[in-house]
Amino acid sequence: MNGHYYRTNWIRTACWFFVCISFAANAHAAVSLKAAAAARVVNPTRPAVTIGHRVMKRFDNVYADLRVQAFVVEDADGKQIVWMGCDFCLVRAVVVDRIKSQIERRFGIPPEAVCINSSHTHSAPPLTVWEAVQPDHFDQKYSGRVIDEAVAVVGAAISRLQPARVRYVTDRCQVGINRRLGRSGSVRMLPNPDGVVDHRVQVVVAESVETGKLIGVAVKYACHPVTVVNLGLGSDYPGYMRKIFEERHPGAVAVFLQGCGGDVRIRVVNEDMTGWISGSFAAAERFGRELADAVDRSLESQGEPLTGPLNYAASEISLPVKVRSAEEYAAAASRNDAFTGTWGTKFSDMLEAGQSIPNEIPFRLQSFQFGRGDAAFNVVALDGEVLTEYGFKIEERLGTRDAIVLSYSNGVVSYIPTKQALLEGGYETTAYQWYRLPGPFDVKVEAMIVNEAVRLAKEEVD
């Protein structure tokens, strides 16, 4: 009798011991990360021309600060990742590479551990002469200052790293509306209430272990910031979201990251949703408030804890494009405009010089991972203006839990249409001319991108 009692008690004690050990291990894993966020304002100090919609006027008014922001996470082994949000229409690969090389040199963080994401505001100056309608619209000194501040903001965040509880939370927001509407056998850029939109507001939250206070949030939403395109310099609805959120949470930093919203536009529509209306500062602030409200609602849920170890990977693939005929380039070159004419002239000149036209272009992908195995949480970052369905398809193929899929990351090579969009046509399929690519993408690109994104993420999981 006594032996049975002691054996039972011993088993209970042993079970309780292992439960405590397991709990302690999980608790340690939950707080094994450090995190910090920082932001720097990079408003121009003299009148500047914005890149959006080929505006030619110089603006000296800033309606919402342009910023570079960094969200940094470090695991127990000292491995660090950086998500950088930049308030520019494009951060081209040449600028990305300069920033990353300086970050590696100063802080020892490799390029594949750094994601540089463009918010895609259409109210910011160009960072390269390539983006400028006229060469004098590009300010080399300003571009250099932005690069310096982008590097410095990473250092500022690193200096603030502290033990943190990091979690993933979500909510929803109706700020965006699909802009590809099929009508009379063609696709026009008009509001499509039935079109695909990712309404999720996906947030990575960092809170201080010591104080419980909010350190910062990385907020992903997928929608073109084009509420204000010709009224001044500024960050559109993402900037208003950050301002409103940070006023509600003193000391915290909100970092905006653009998702797969190449075919999604801000909801500035008429009453019957058949057309667009002019945007305004008030509208941009209203949409920013809607997004800030969604972020605040997301914080009310426990969400999913994110733990180490951290992992990251990056790759580059070549996407096939359909080179056009010499006659088509010449016809385009005869048009004296900054869109089709510039495109045609570039490739006509190449042919006249005896140069071959490339039939593929480089495309960058990146993946981050919190934890290991089936419980791992993935963040995937894609080059270009990626259409919405890519994000959903990559998440579906990963087959684990939610993932965050960003676009406009580490360069913006062009719009990246889906196979269906390429077959249907529409602006996103012809904008290769604006980006000065040799021709439209082959329909194979969708499968190539999705497969490589999944391979990159699953390679880390395995």
Sequence and secondary structure as in RCSB ss.txt:
>XXXX:A:sequence
MNGHYYRTNWIRTACWFFVCISFAANAHAAVSLKAAAAARVVNPTRPAVTIGHRVMKRFDNVYADLRVQAFVVED
ADGKQIVWMGCDFCLVRAVVVDRIKSQIERRFGIPPEAVCINSSHTHSAPPLTVWEAVQPDHFDQKYSGRVIDEA
VAVVGAAISRLQPARVRYVTDRCQVGINRRLGRSGSVRMLPNPDGVVDHRVQVVVAESVETGKLIGVAVKYACHP
VTVVNLGLGSDYPGYMRKIFEERHPGAVAVFLQGCGGDVRIRVVNEDMTGWISGSFAAAERFGRELADAVDRSLE
SQGEPLTGPLNYAASEISLPVKVRSAEEYAAAASRNDAFTGTWGTKFSDMLEAGQSIPNEIPFRLQSFQFGRGDA
AFNVVALDGEVLTEYGFKIEERLGTRDAIVLSYSNGVVSYIPTKQALLEGGYETTAYQWYRLPGPFDVKVEAMIV
NEAVRLAKEEVD
>XXXX:A:secstr
 HHHHHHHHHHHHHHHHHHHHHHHHHHHHHT EEEEEEEEE   SS EE  GGG   EE  EEE  EEEEEEEE 
TT  EEEEEEE SS   HHHHHHHHHHHHHHH   GGGEEEEE   SSS  SSGGG SSGGG  HHHHHHHHHHH
HHHHHHHHHT EEEEEEEEEEE   EEEEEEEETTEEEEEEETTS    EEEEEEEEETTT  EEEEEEEE  B 
 S SSS EE HHHHHHHHHHHHHSTT EEEEEEBS TTEEE  B TTSSSB    HHHHHHHHHHHHHHHHHHHT
S  EE  S EEEEEEEEEEEB    HHHHHHHHTS STTHHHHHHHHHHHHHTT    SEEEEEEEEEEESSGGG
 EEEEEESSEE HHHHHHHHHHH SS  EEE SBS   SEE  HHHHHH  HHHHTTTTTT SS B TTHHHHHH
HHHHHHHHHHH 
